[in-house]
Amino acid sequence: MKNEKRLRIVVVLYLLIICVLGRLIFMIPNQRYLNILNIDDFYVTSCIVLLAITLLIFFFVKGSVGKKLWMTIFFSIIIFTISAVYFYSNLPQYTYEEAAKKVADAEKQEGKSVQLQIPMYREDKLGVGKESFLQMTNHTYYIYLYVDDKPLVFKFNPLSGQFEEVTGERVLEEYEVQ
């Protein structure tokens, strides 16, 4: 009986550790994308599914606590692997820097004089769209350029790479010309 109690404590500790480590899986690429990824959707969904499966295992599967622990470990690996593969395979195509380069290059190809402006603050770089569950991001990038000595602002979708010029919505006052 004492061993079963210890194994149950091990299961609880394992679940806590795997949930903390699972959070790290989704946090790794987020910094590269200016923290716009919806990591909480993927993390929370993975943890809820893991908790539900663990409860089903411990209440409905017959056998020793050790067997149930191994089943929990197996399913946790499967759940977080599936979530991580889906997450990493659907990362946005463009970081902010890549998006800015793509927009500047598109304007340069038209034979225009282009100077890229990089905002100092993250808030100037991002726009927020409509939230949706398990979508990689609901943010857009704002790209600021001087094209033929005229300030232009482009709204850039990091998932698809599509961009369009926006007028009157944003003006960047302090910037670093590159």
Salt bridges, closest charged atoms under 4 A:
GLU4 OE1 - ARG8 NH2 3.62
ASP40 OD1 - ARG23 NH1 2.56
ASP105 OD2 - LYS101 NZ 2.92
GLU107 OE1 - LYS112 NZ 3.34
GLU110 OE1 - LYS112 NZ 3.10
